Amino acid sequence: MYDFHTHTFLSDGVLSPIELIRRAHVRGYRAMAVTDHVGLGNVEFVVKTLVTDCAQATKHWDILVLPGVEITHVPKDDIDLVARMAKEMGAKLVAVHGETPVEPVEPGTNEAALRSDFVDVLAHPGLITYEEARLAAEKGIYLEVSARKGHSLANGHVAKTAKEAGAVTVLDSDAHEPGDLLTPEIRHKVAKGAGLSDDEVHALLETNGQSLLAKLGFPAVAVV
């Protein structure tokens, strides 16, 4: 399994980075990103810590772990700045906390994220527009189908709009504690619940994760 959106106690999760990774590995993960919430003030500390722990886990266990960030509630005009800083400091995956229907995310955040050259995934983009999804397709930025309660309310809309616009989706947990980590059964239910066909489910759960890894410069792993 893959999962490119998880959190530790470096932000609002409950586990240390290395324990989160260990639990994910035992759960059956083979590729993941640790993407703690960052803004301008904490991006350096978070990335530095995650680079160290993710490298250690990848070295010793059969799992590819990417140090990442989720840029969260940052003023839209500074999203590109923080994304660039994260990449320069060693983040391998940059996600932006999109305009979920259950939080007061600043309007325009989706578009600002999609215009950045340093963003890889737009997390839980909510009621994303067709034009924004087209921009995601043009920029090669992946749109998230979320397994997290609340954020998942817009999954059907995200999947439909992404398909119409030619954008690529990934399915992530947005895990904050051990019980949030994905299982094959939950992944399949979330994918089907988004209204996808069997072929589309296969792409979401396997092919798209492989393509994101390739885009980021990493080798293919068995992500099923």
Residue frames as a rotation matrix with the C-alpha (Angstrom) as fourth column:
MET 1
0.569 0.822 0.000 0.00
0.822 -0.569 0.000 0.00
0.000 0.000 -1.000 0.00
TYR 2
-0.587 -0.671 0.453 0.98
0.617 -0.733 -0.286 3.63
0.524 0.111 0.844 -0.48
ASP 3
0.595 0.702 -0.391 -0.06
0.802 -0.487 0.346 6.65
0.053 -0.520 -0.853 1.61
PHE 4
-0.298 -0.778 0.553 1.34
0.766 -0.541 -0.348 10.09
0.570 0.320 0.757 0.91
HIS 5
-0.128 0.307 0.943 -0.38
-0.362 -0.900 0.244 12.05
0.923 -0.311 0.226 3.71
THR 6
0.405 0.189 -0.895 0.35
0.687 0.584 0.433 11.27
0.604 -0.790 0.107 7.38
HIS 7
0.369 -0.186 0.911 1.06
-0.426 -0.905 -0.012 13.22
0.826 -0.384 -0.413 10.57
THR 8
-0.097 -0.496 -0.863 3.20
0.709 0.574 -0.410 12.81
0.698 -0.651 0.297 13.70
PHE 9
0.551 0.295 -0.781 3.62
0.808 -0.422 0.411 14.70
-0.209 -0.857 -0.471 16.96
LEU 10
-0.690 -0.724 -0.010 5.74
0.677 -0.650 0.345 17.19
-0.256 0.232 0.939 15.04
SER 11
-0.753 0.556 0.352 2.34
-0.305 -0.769 0.561 18.70
0.583 0.315 0.749 14.26
ASP 12
-0.185 0.775 0.604 -1.03
-0.982 -0.167 -0.086 17.34
0.034 -0.609 0.792 15.41
GLY 13
0.277 0.200 -0.940 -0.45
-0.270 0.955 0.123 13.59
0.922 0.220 0.319 15.28
VAL 14
0.838 0.145 0.526 0.14
-0.542 0.107 0.834 11.41
0.064 -0.984 0.169 18.34
LEU 15
0.817 -0.550 0.174 3.14
0.497 0.824 0.272 9.26
-0.293 -0.136 0.946 17.36
SER 16
0.063 -0.881 -0.470 6.80
-0.283 -0.467 0.838 10.04
-0.957 0.080 -0.279 16.77
PRO 17
0.270 0.011 -0.963 7.85
-0.958 -0.100 -0.270 9.86
-0.100 0.995 -0.017 13.13
ILE 18
-0.682 -0.626 -0.379 9.75
-0.674 0.739 -0.006 6.61
0.284 0.251 -0.925 13.55
GLU 19
-0.743 0.471 0.476 6.88
-0.025 0.691 -0.723 4.92
-0.669 -0.549 -0.501 15.42
LEU 20
0.285 0.851 -0.441 4.35
-0.569 -0.220 -0.792 6.02
-0.772 0.476 0.422 12.82
ILE 21
0.006 -0.367 -0.930 6.54
-0.977 0.196 -0.084 4.55
0.214 0.909 -0.357 10.10
ARG 22
-0.915 -0.381 0.131 7.03
-0.403 0.878 -0.258 1.31
-0.017 -0.288 -0.957 12.00
ARG 23
-0.366 0.861 0.352 3.31
-0.076 0.350 -0.934 0.88
-0.927 -0.369 -0.063 12.55
ALA 24
0.408 0.487 -0.772 2.62
-0.781 -0.251 -0.571 1.66
-0.472 0.836 0.279 8.90
HIS 25
-0.423 -0.661 -0.620 5.20
-0.864 0.500 0.056 -0.89
0.273 0.560 -0.783 7.80
VAL 26
-0.920 0.126 0.371 3.64
-0.088 0.856 -0.510 -3.58
-0.381 -0.502 -0.776 9.98
ARG 27
0.015 0.992 -0.122 0.22
-0.300 -0.111 -0.947 -2.62
-0.954 0.051 0.296 8.58
GLY 28
0.253 0.037 0.967 1.52
0.720 0.660 -0.214 -3.46
-0.646 0.751 0.140 5.10
TYR 29
0.885 0.002 -0.466 2.66
-0.229 -0.869 -0.438 -0.10
-0.406 0.495 -0.768 3.75
ARG 30
0.359 -0.810 0.464 5.47
0.869 0.472 0.152 -0.20
-0.342 0.348 0.873 1.20
ALA 31
-0.585 -0.507 0.633 5.62
0.655 -0.755 0.001 3.50
0.477 0.415 0.774 0.30
MET 32
0.507 0.753 -0.420 4.56
0.861 -0.415 0.294 6.52
0.047 -0.511 -0.859 2.34
ALA 33
-0.321 -0.548 0.773 5.22
0.286 -0.834 -0.472 10.16
0.903 0.069 0.424 3.03
VAL 34
-0.047 0.248 -0.968 5.25
0.983 -0.162 -0.090 11.81
-0.179 -0.955 -0.236 6.43
THR 35
-0.388 0.047 0.921 3.73
0.558 -0.783 0.275 15.24
0.733 0.621 0.277 5.86
ASP 36
-0.224 0.299 -0.928 3.43
0.931 -0.217 -0.295 17.23
-0.289 -0.929 -0.229 9.05
HIS 37
0.756 0.601 0.260 1.69
0.643 -0.756 -0.122 20.60
0.123 0.260 -0.958 9.04
VAL 38
-0.347 -0.884 -0.314 4.04
0.887 -0.418 0.198 23.49
-0.306 -0.210 0.929 8.39
GLY 39
0.923 0.379 0.063 4.05
0.379 -0.871 -0.311 27.23
-0.063 0.311 -0.948 8.00
LEU 40
0.588 -0.722 0.366 6.84
-0.133 -0.532 -0.836 29.74
0.798 0.443 -0.409 7.58
GLY 41
0.384 -0.421 0.822 7.94
-0.892 -0.400 0.212 29.46
0.240 -0.814 -0.529 11.22
ASN 42
0.314 -0.212 0.926 8.36
-0.602 0.710 0.366 25.69
-0.734 -0.672 0.095 11.62
VAL 43
0.927 0.135 -0.350 9.15
-0.368 0.508 -0.779 24.36
0.073 0.851 0.520 8.16
GLU 44
0.092 -0.977 -0.195 12.90
-0.733 0.066 -0.677 24.12
0.674 0.205 -0.710 8.78
PHE 45
-0.436 -0.240 0.867 12.59
-0.856 0.407 -0.317 22.17
-0.277 -0.881 -0.383 12.05
VAL 46
0.480 0.726 0.492 9.99
-0.505 0.687 -0.522 19.75
-0.718 0.002 0.696 10.70
VAL 47
0.855 -0.154 -0.496 11.80
-0.424 0.345 -0.838 18.98
0.300 0.926 0.230 7.47
LYS 48
-0.143 -0.986 0.081 15.17
-0.843 0.079 -0.532 18.49
0.518 -0.144 -0.843 9.17
THR 49
-0.320 0.082 0.944 13.69
-0.757 0.577 -0.307 16.01
-0.570 -0.813 -0.123 11.65
LEU 50
0.668 0.693 0.271 11.72
-0.379 0.631 -0.677 14.07
-0.640 0.350 0.684 9.05
VAL 51
0.537 -0.559 -0.632 14.67
-0.705 0.115 -0.700 13.80
0.464 0.821 -0.332 6.65
THR 52
-0.498 -0.794 0.348 16.65
-0.848 0.363 -0.385 12.02
0.180 -0.487 -0.855 9.37
ASP 53
-0.297 0.437 0.849 13.93
-0.528 0.666 -0.527 9.63
-0.796 -0.604 0.033 10.53
CYS 54
0.759 0.615 -0.215 12.65
-0.498 0.334 -0.800 8.77
-0.420 0.715 0.560 7.06
ALA 55
0.225 -0.771 -0.595 16.16
-0.808 0.193 -0.556 7.92
0.544 0.607 -0.580 5.88
GLN 56
-0.637 -0.458 0.620 16.71
-0.752 0.546 -0.370 5.67
-0.169 -0.702 -0.692 8.89
ALA 57
0.117 0.783 0.611 13.45
-0.437 0.593 -0.676 3.78
-0.892 -0.188 0.411 8.32
THR 58
0.803 0.181 -0.568 14.06
-0.594 0.179 -0.784 3.35
-0.041 0.967 0.251 4.60
LYS 59
-0.139 -0.961 -0.238 17.54
-0.898 0.224 -0.380 2.00
0.418 0.160 -0.894 5.29
HIS 60
-0.811 -0.320 0.489 16.48
-0.561 0.661 -0.498 -0.66
-0.164 -0.678 -0.716 7.80
TRP 61
-0.257 0.806 0.533 12.95
0.007 0.553 -0.833 -1.68
-0.966 -0.210 -0.148 6.80
ASP 62
-0.751 0.041 0.659 11.29
0.635 0.321 0.703 -2.73
-0.183 0.946 -0.267 3.56
ILE 63
0.474 0.875 -0.094 9.49
0.820 -0.478 -0.314 0.56
-0.320 0.071 -0.945 3.07
LEU 64
-0.495 -0.538 0.682 10.18
0.742 -0.670 0.009 3.71
0.452 0.511 0.731 1.08
VAL 65
0.346 0.584 -0.735 9.52
0.886 -0.461 0.051 6.74
-0.309 -0.669 -0.677 3.29
LEU 66
-0.158 -0.334 0.929 9.52
0.690 -0.710 -0.138 10.27
0.706 0.620 0.342 1.90
PRO 67
-0.517 -0.007 -0.856 10.05
0.698 -0.582 -0.417 13.26
-0.495 -0.813 0.306 4.18
GLY 68
-0.385 0.464 0.798 7.34
0.681 -0.441 0.585 15.75
0.623 0.768 -0.146 3.34
VAL 69
-0.927 0.198 -0.318 5.18
0.096 -0.696 -0.712 18.60
-0.362 -0.690 0.626 4.53
GLU 70
-0.051 0.915 0.401 1.59
0.964 -0.059 0.258 19.72
0.260 0.400 -0.879 4.39
ILE 71
-0.951 -0.238 0.196 1.48
0.210 -0.966 -0.153 23.49
0.226 -0.104 0.969 4.05
THR 72
-0.241 0.898 -0.369 -1.53
0.911 0.340 0.233 24.33
0.334 -0.280 -0.900 6.19
HIS 73
0.690 0.663 -0.291 -3.53
0.720 -0.668 0.187 27.56
-0.070 -0.339 -0.938 6.61
VAL 74
-0.456 -0.829 -0.322 -0.64
0.646 -0.558 0.522 29.60
-0.612 0.030 0.790 5.23
PRO 75
0.208 0.514 -0.832 -1.74
-0.257 -0.792 -0.553 32.85
-0.944 0.329 -0.033 3.55
LYS 76
0.766 0.206 0.609 -2.26
0.413 0.568 -0.712 31.97
-0.493 0.797 0.350 -0.09
ASP 77
0.905 -0.424 -0.040 0.27
-0.329 -0.638 -0.696 34.53
0.270 0.643 -0.717 -1.28
ASP 78
0.097 -0.913 0.396 3.03
-0.985 -0.031 0.169 32.75
-0.142 -0.406 -0.903 0.70
ILE 79
0.787 0.256 0.561 2.26
-0.255 0.963 -0.082 29.16
-0.562 -0.079 0.824 -0.32
ASP 80
0.871 -0.489 -0.043 4.80
0.115 0.289 -0.950 29.13
0.477 0.823 0.308 -3.13
LEU 81
0.189 -0.822 0.537 7.47
-0.759 -0.469 -0.451 30.59
0.623 -0.323 -0.713 -0.81
VAL 82
0.171 -0.089 0.981 6.97
-0.865 0.464 0.193 27.94
-0.473 -0.881 0.002 1.87
ALA 83
0.940 0.188 0.284 6.79
-0.032 0.880 -0.474 25.16
-0.339 0.437 0.833 -0.73
ARG 84
0.648 -0.761 -0.027 10.09
-0.152 -0.094 -0.984 26.28
0.747 0.641 -0.177 -2.24
MET 85
0.026 -0.633 0.773 11.72
-0.962 -0.225 -0.153 26.48
0.271 -0.740 -0.615 1.19
ALA 86
0.541 0.249 0.803 10.54
-0.576 0.806 0.137 22.96
-0.613 -0.537 0.580 2.05
LYS 87
0.980 -0.189 0.068 12.00
0.177 0.650 -0.739 21.51
0.095 0.736 0.670 -1.13
GLU 88
0.392 -0.885 0.250 15.28
-0.395 -0.408 -0.823 23.37
0.830 0.224 -0.510 -0.67
MET 89
0.013 -0.347 0.938 15.53
-1.000 -0.009 0.010 22.01
0.004 -0.938 -0.347 2.89
GLY 90
-0.866 -0.500 0.006 15.08
-0.499 0.864 0.069 18.42
-0.040 0.056 -0.998 1.76
ALA 91
-0.059 0.910 0.410 11.37
-0.405 0.354 -0.843 17.66
-0.912 -0.216 0.348 1.59
LYS 92
-0.930 -0.280 0.237 10.71
0.056 0.530 0.846 15.11
-0.362 0.800 -0.478 -1.14
LEU 93
-0.398 0.866 0.303 6.94
0.779 0.145 0.610 15.66
0.484 0.479 -0.732 -1.27
VAL 94
-0.974 0.160 -0.158 5.10
-0.057 -0.857 -0.512 18.91
-0.217 -0.490 0.844 -0.71
ALA 95
-0.323 0.941 0.101 1.35
0.875 0.257 0.411 18.81
0.361 0.221 -0.906 -0.14
VAL 96
-0.909 0.167 0.382 -0.91
-0.255 -0.948 -0.192 21.78
0.330 -0.272 0.904 0.42
HIS 97
-0.694 0.703 -0.154 -3.92
0.499 0.316 -0.807 21.68
-0.518 -0.637 -0.570 2.76
GLY 98
-0.841 0.336 0.424 -6.67
0.311 -0.340 0.888 22.34
0.443 0.878 0.181 0.26
GLU 99
-0.710 0.606 0.360 -10.08
-0.656 -0.755 -0.023 23.96
0.258 -0.252 0.933 0.58
THR 100
-0.838 0.374 -0.398 -11.79
0.459 0.877 -0.143 21.17
0.295 -0.302 -0.906 2.52
PRO 101
-0.110 0.885 0.453 -15.46
0.074 -0.447 0.892 21.84
0.991 0.132 -0.016 3.28
VAL 102
0.637 0.426 -0.643 -14.92
0.584 0.277 0.763 21.34
0.503 -0.861 -0.073 7.02
GLU 103
-0.020 -0.660 -0.751 -12.30
0.881 -0.366 0.299 24.01
-0.472 -0.656 0.589 7.77
PRO 104
0.835 0.373 -0.404 -12.04
0.212 -0.896 -0.391 27.76
-0.507 0.241 -0.827 7.15
VAL 105
-0.145 -0.907 0.396 -9.27
0.819 0.115 0.563 27.49
-0.556 0.405 0.726 4.57
GLU 106
-0.260 -0.005 -0.966 -8.59
-0.189 -0.980 0.056 30.80
-0.947 0.197 0.254 2.83
PRO 107
0.766 0.545 0.342 -10.40
0.263 0.219 -0.940 30.98
-0.587 0.809 0.024 -0.52
GLY 108
0.796 -0.498 -0.344 -7.89
-0.571 -0.430 -0.700 30.85
0.200 0.753 -0.626 -3.34
THR 109
0.147 -0.756 0.638 -5.64
-0.703 0.374 0.605 28.34
-0.696 -0.537 -0.477 -1.57
ASN 110
0.498 0.076 0.864 -6.34
0.359 0.889 -0.285 25.63
-0.789 0.452 0.416 -4.15
GLU 111
0.954 -0.093 0.285 -5.39
0.243 -0.317 -0.917 27.88
0.176 0.944 -0.280 -7.04
ALA 112
0.595 -0.778 0.200 -2.29
-0.803 -0.585 0.111 29.22
0.031 -0.227 -0.973 -5.30
ALA 113
0.177 -0.507 0.844 -1.09
-0.352 0.768 0.535 25.68
-0.919 -0.392 -0.042 -4.60
LEU 114
0.567 0.145 0.811 -1.71
0.557 0.658 -0.507 24.60
-0.607 0.739 0.292 -8.18
ARG 115
0.958 -0.249 0.142 0.25
-0.058 -0.652 -0.756 27.55
0.281 0.716 -0.639 -9.57
SER 116
0.482 -0.823 0.301 3.35
-0.721 -0.177 0.670 26.67
-0.498 -0.540 -0.679 -7.55
ASP 117
0.393 -0.461 -0.796 6.19
-0.632 0.493 -0.598 24.79
0.668 0.738 -0.097 -9.21
PHE 118
-0.656 -0.736 0.170 7.09
-0.584 0.351 -0.732 23.18
0.479 -0.579 -0.660 -5.86
VAL 119
-0.152 0.710 0.687 3.79
-0.842 0.271 -0.467 21.49
-0.518 -0.649 0.556 -4.93
ASP 120
-0.933 -0.253 -0.254 3.21
-0.346 0.824 0.449 17.79
0.096 0.507 -0.857 -5.62
VAL 121
-0.558 0.773 -0.302 -0.19
0.729 0.631 0.267 17.02
0.397 -0.071 -0.915 -4.05
LEU 122
-0.607 0.512 0.608 -3.24
-0.579 -0.809 0.103 19.15
0.544 -0.289 0.787 -3.31
ALA 123
-0.944 0.196 -0.266 -4.77
0.319 0.750 -0.579 17.49
0.086 -0.631 -0.771 -0.26
HIS 124
-0.281 0.939 -0.200 -8.56
0.888 0.176 -0.425 17.27
-0.364 -0.297 -0.883 0.20
PRO 125
-0.958 -0.241 0.157 -9.31
0.286 -0.848 0.447 20.06
0.026 0.473 0.881 -2.30
GLY 126
-0.480 0.826 -0.297 -13.01
0.113 -0.277 -0.954 20.14
-0.870 -0.491 0.040 -1.45
LEU 127
0.552 0.791 0.266 -15.30
0.445 -0.010 -0.895 21.63
-0.705 0.612 -0.358 -4.10
ILE 128
-0.482 -0.854 -0.194 -12.49
0.168 -0.308 0.937 22.12
-0.860 0.419 0.292 -6.57
THR 129
0.423 0.633 -0.648 -13.49
-0.507 -0.428 -0.748 23.76
-0.751 0.645 0.140 -9.84
TYR 130
0.838 -0.096 0.537 -13.01
0.465 0.639 -0.612 22.28
-0.284 0.763 0.580 -13.29
GLU 131
0.790 -0.554 0.264 -10.56
-0.199 -0.638 -0.744 25.07
0.581 0.535 -0.614 -14.10
GLU 132
0.328 -0.676 0.660 -8.49
-0.927 -0.097 0.362 24.28
-0.181 -0.731 -0.658 -11.02
ALA 133
0.506 -0.103 0.856 -8.49
-0.040 0.989 0.142 20.58
-0.862 -0.106 0.496 -11.86
ARG 134
0.925 -0.215 0.314 -7.34
0.336 0.073 -0.939 21.40
0.179 0.974 0.139 -15.39
LEU 135
0.545 -0.762 0.351 -4.49
-0.716 -0.640 -0.278 23.41
0.437 -0.099 -0.894 -13.90
ALA 136
0.334 -0.387 0.860 -3.58
-0.631 0.586 0.509 20.39
-0.700 -0.712 -0.049 -11.75
ALA 137
0.774 -0.002 0.633 -3.50
0.378 0.804 -0.460 18.25
-0.508 0.595 0.623 -14.88
GLU 138
0.857 -0.443 0.262 -1.31
0.031 -0.464 -0.885 20.75
0.514 0.767 -0.384 -16.71
LYS 139
0.326 -0.752 0.573 1.11
-0.882 -0.460 -0.101 21.11
0.339 -0.473 -0.813 -13.78
GLY 140
-0.078 -0.332 -0.940 1.24
-0.058 0.943 -0.328 17.40
0.995 0.029 -0.092 -12.91
ILE 141
-0.756 -0.076 0.651 -0.06
-0.630 -0.188 -0.754 18.03
0.179 -0.979 0.094 -9.39
TYR 142
-0.695 0.463 -0.549 -2.00
0.350 0.886 0.304 15.13
0.628 0.019 -0.778 -7.89
LEU 143
-0.229 0.734 0.639 -5.43
-0.762 -0.544 0.351 15.64
0.605 -0.407 0.684 -6.30
GLU 144
-0.958 -0.270 0.098 -6.24
-0.259 0.670 -0.696 13.74
0.122 -0.692 -0.712 -3.13
VAL 145
0.214 0.929 -0.303 -9.14
-0.274 0.355 0.894 11.43
0.938 -0.108 0.330 -2.43
SER 146
-0.537 -0.508 0.674 -9.19
-0.689 -0.197 -0.698 11.40
0.487 -0.839 -0.244 1.36
ALA 147
-0.263 0.394 -0.881 -9.99
0.413 0.871 0.266 8.63
0.872 -0.293 -0.392 3.81
ARG 148
-0.932 -0.180 -0.316 -10.33
0.359 -0.319 -0.877 11.15
0.057 -0.931 0.362 6.64
LYS 149
-0.036 0.974 -0.224 -13.73
0.992 0.009 -0.122 11.92
-0.117 -0.226 -0.967 8.13
GLY 150
0.385 0.250 -0.888 -14.96
0.242 -0.956 -0.164 15.34
-0.891 -0.152 -0.429 7.06
HIS 151
-0.386 -0.609 -0.693 -12.45
-0.573 -0.430 0.697 15.85
-0.723 0.666 -0.183 4.29
SER 152
-0.898 -0.014 0.439 -13.94
0.246 0.812 0.529 12.80
-0.364 0.583 -0.726 2.56
LEU 153
0.007 0.980 -0.196 -17.29
0.252 -0.192 -0.948 14.56
-0.968 -0.043 -0.249 2.10
ALA 154
0.442 0.132 -0.887 -16.11
-0.657 -0.625 -0.421 15.94
-0.610 0.769 -0.190 -1.24
ASN 155
-0.432 -0.728 0.532 -14.44
-0.164 0.643 0.748 12.76
-0.887 0.236 -0.397 -2.54
GLY 156
0.116 0.554 0.825 -17.10
0.755 0.491 -0.435 12.08
-0.646 0.673 -0.361 -5.15
HIS 157
0.943 0.223 -0.248 -16.85
0.056 -0.838 -0.542 15.63
-0.329 0.498 -0.803 -6.48
VAL 158
0.190 -0.956 -0.225 -13.04
-0.674 -0.293 0.678 15.53
-0.713 0.023 -0.700 -6.49
ALA 159
-0.423 -0.363 0.830 -12.93
0.202 0.855 0.477 12.20
-0.883 0.370 -0.288 -8.35
LYS 160
0.430 0.693 0.578 -15.53
0.762 0.065 -0.644 13.29
-0.484 0.718 -0.500 -10.92
THR 161
0.917 -0.081 -0.390 -13.96
-0.200 -0.941 -0.273 16.68
-0.345 0.328 -0.879 -11.56
ALA 162
-0.062 -0.996 0.069 -10.46
-0.523 0.091 0.848 15.20
-0.850 0.017 -0.526 -11.79
LYS 163
-0.230 0.037 0.972 -11.66
0.575 0.811 0.106 12.67
-0.785 0.584 -0.208 -14.36
GLU 164
0.750 0.611 0.253 -13.36
0.578 -0.420 -0.700 15.35
-0.322 0.671 -0.668 -16.45
ALA 165
0.854 -0.433 -0.290 -10.27
-0.454 -0.891 -0.007 17.56
-0.255 0.137 -0.957 -16.35
GLY 166
0.698 -0.609 -0.377 -7.67
0.044 0.561 -0.827 14.83
0.715 0.561 0.418 -16.89
ALA 167
0.074 -0.660 0.747 -6.08
-0.909 -0.354 -0.222 15.26
0.411 -0.663 -0.626 -13.47
VAL 168
-0.167 -0.250 -0.954 -4.60
0.065 0.962 -0.264 12.34
0.984 -0.106 -0.145 -11.53
THR 169
0.547 0.448 0.708 -5.78
-0.684 -0.249 0.686 11.37
0.483 -0.859 0.170 -8.05
VAL 170
-0.590 -0.613 -0.525 -4.16
-0.076 0.690 -0.720 9.57
0.804 -0.385 -0.454 -5.12
LEU 171
0.599 0.793 -0.113 -5.85
-0.022 0.157 0.987 8.05
0.801 -0.589 0.112 -2.07
ASP 172
-0.558 -0.822 0.111 -4.38
-0.052 -0.098 -0.994 9.00
0.828 -0.561 0.012 1.31
SER 173
-0.111 0.477 -0.872 -5.27
0.860 0.486 0.157 8.45
0.499 -0.732 -0.464 4.96
ASP 174
0.021 -0.045 0.999 -4.39
-0.315 -0.948 -0.036 11.82
0.949 -0.314 -0.034 6.50
ALA 175
0.398 0.122 -0.909 -3.53
0.608 0.707 0.361 9.65
0.687 -0.696 0.208 9.50
HIS 176
0.186 -0.300 0.936 -3.05
-0.602 -0.787 -0.132 11.32
0.777 -0.539 -0.327 12.88
GLU 177
-0.009 -0.159 0.987 -3.05
-0.914 0.401 0.056 8.21
-0.405 -0.902 -0.149 15.07
PRO 178
-0.825 -0.486 0.290 -2.47
-0.349 0.840 0.416 4.45
-0.445 0.242 -0.862 14.61
GLY 179
-0.264 0.813 0.518 -6.12
0.409 0.581 -0.703 3.63
-0.873 0.027 -0.486 13.97
ASP 180
0.475 0.427 -0.769 -6.18
-0.415 -0.662 -0.624 6.01
-0.776 0.616 -0.137 11.00
LEU 181
-0.582 -0.777 -0.240 -3.67
-0.595 0.205 0.777 4.00
-0.555 0.595 -0.582 9.00
LEU 182
0.110 0.677 -0.728 -5.12
-0.993 0.109 -0.049 2.35
0.046 0.728 0.684 5.92
THR 183
-0.313 -0.128 0.941 -5.94
-0.122 0.988 0.094 -1.29
-0.942 -0.085 -0.325 5.29
PRO 184
-0.993 -0.040 0.111 -6.64
0.101 0.204 0.974 -2.84
-0.061 0.978 -0.198 1.87
GLU 185
-0.327 0.945 0.022 -10.32
0.945 0.325 0.045 -3.08
0.035 0.035 -0.999 2.76
ILE 186
0.223 0.387 -0.895 -10.65
0.499 -0.834 -0.236 0.56
-0.838 -0.394 -0.379 3.80
ARG 187
-0.679 -0.526 -0.512 -8.77
-0.180 -0.556 0.811 1.76
-0.711 0.643 0.283 0.72
HIS 188
-0.891 0.356 0.281 -11.14
0.424 0.436 0.794 -0.16
0.160 0.827 -0.540 -1.54
LYS 189
0.001 0.951 -0.311 -14.23
0.982 -0.059 -0.179 1.13
-0.188 -0.305 -0.934 0.27
VAL 190
-0.005 -0.058 -0.998 -13.08
0.174 -0.983 0.056 4.74
-0.985 -0.174 0.015 0.07
ALA 191
-0.895 -0.385 -0.223 -12.29
-0.160 -0.187 0.969 4.38
-0.415 0.904 0.106 -3.63
LYS 192
-0.662 0.719 0.213 -15.64
0.687 0.467 0.557 2.77
0.301 0.515 -0.803 -4.43
GLY 193
0.074 0.704 -0.706 -17.40
0.873 -0.389 -0.296 5.31
-0.483 -0.594 -0.643 -2.23
ALA 194
-0.435 -0.306 -0.847 -15.99
-0.082 -0.923 0.375 8.05
-0.897 0.233 0.376 -4.45
GLY 195
0.545 0.811 -0.214 -18.02
-0.338 -0.021 -0.941 6.59
-0.767 0.585 0.263 -7.31
LEU 196
-0.244 -0.763 -0.599 -15.18
-0.909 -0.035 0.415 4.98
-0.338 0.646 -0.685 -9.24
SER 197
0.738 0.373 -0.563 -15.42
-0.594 0.754 -0.281 2.03
0.319 0.541 0.778 -11.62
ASP 198
0.889 -0.416 0.189 -13.36
0.241 0.779 0.579 -1.09
-0.388 -0.470 0.793 -11.00
ASP 199
0.363 -0.786 0.500 -10.70
0.830 0.030 -0.557 0.06
0.423 0.617 0.664 -13.49
GLU 200
0.323 -0.193 0.926 -10.60
-0.166 -0.975 -0.145 3.49
0.932 -0.107 -0.347 -11.88
VAL 201
0.928 0.000 0.373 -10.26
-0.369 0.141 0.918 1.91
-0.053 -0.990 0.131 -8.45
HIS 202
0.676 -0.720 0.154 -7.27
0.719 0.691 0.075 -0.09
-0.161 0.060 0.985 -9.66
ALA 203
0.179 -0.614 0.769 -5.65
0.531 -0.597 -0.601 3.06
0.828 0.516 0.219 -11.04
LEU 204
0.553 0.100 0.827 -6.27
-0.467 -0.785 0.407 5.00
0.690 -0.611 -0.388 -7.84
LEU 205
0.915 -0.090 0.393 -4.99
-0.328 0.399 0.856 2.27
-0.234 -0.912 0.336 -5.53
GLU 206
0.485 -0.766 0.422 -1.97
0.589 0.643 0.489 1.16
-0.646 0.012 0.763 -7.54
THR 207
0.246 -0.434 0.867 -1.05
0.942 -0.105 -0.319 2.87
0.229 0.895 0.383 -10.81
ASN 208
0.706 0.104 0.701 -1.35
0.140 -0.990 0.005 6.46
0.695 0.095 -0.713 -9.62
GLY 209
0.898 -0.432 0.085 0.85
-0.154 -0.126 0.980 5.87
-0.412 -0.893 -0.180 -6.59
GLN 210
0.279 -0.811 0.515 3.52
0.791 0.498 0.356 4.40
-0.545 0.307 0.780 -8.84
SER 211
0.306 -0.138 0.942 3.33
0.789 -0.518 -0.332 7.35
0.534 0.844 -0.049 -11.20
LEU 212
0.936 0.013 0.351 3.67
-0.166 -0.865 0.473 9.85
0.310 -0.501 -0.808 -8.35
LEU 213
0.635 -0.761 0.130 6.76
0.170 0.302 0.938 8.04
-0.753 -0.574 0.322 -7.08
ALA 214
0.134 -0.581 0.803 8.22
0.977 0.214 -0.008 8.11
-0.167 0.785 0.596 -10.59
LYS 215
0.634 0.172 0.754 7.46
0.411 -0.901 -0.140 11.82
0.655 0.399 -0.642 -10.93
LEU 216
0.929 -0.261 0.262 9.32
-0.366 -0.544 0.755 12.44
-0.054 -0.798 -0.601 -7.68
GLY 217
0.220 -0.913 -0.343 12.30
-0.822 0.017 -0.570 10.43
0.526 0.407 -0.747 -8.92
PHE 218
-0.254 -0.262 0.931 11.83
-0.817 0.573 -0.062 7.25
-0.517 -0.777 -0.360 -6.89
PRO 219
-0.901 -0.136 -0.412 11.78
-0.359 0.766 0.533 3.64
0.243 0.628 -0.739 -8.11
ALA 220
0.084 0.969 -0.234 8.61
-0.643 0.232 0.730 1.64
0.761 0.089 0.642 -8.37
VAL 221
-0.898 -0.218 0.382 7.61
-0.435 0.574 -0.694 -0.40
-0.068 -0.789 -0.610 -5.33
ALA 222
-0.603 0.730 -0.321 4.81
0.474 0.651 0.593 -2.90
0.642 0.205 -0.739 -4.82
VAL 223
-0.912 0.219 0.347 2.14
-0.374 -0.791 -0.484 -0.56
0.169 -0.571 0.803 -3.50
VAL 224
-0.100 0.930 -0.355 -0.90
-0.284 0.315 0.906 -2.86
0.954 0.191 0.232 -3.59
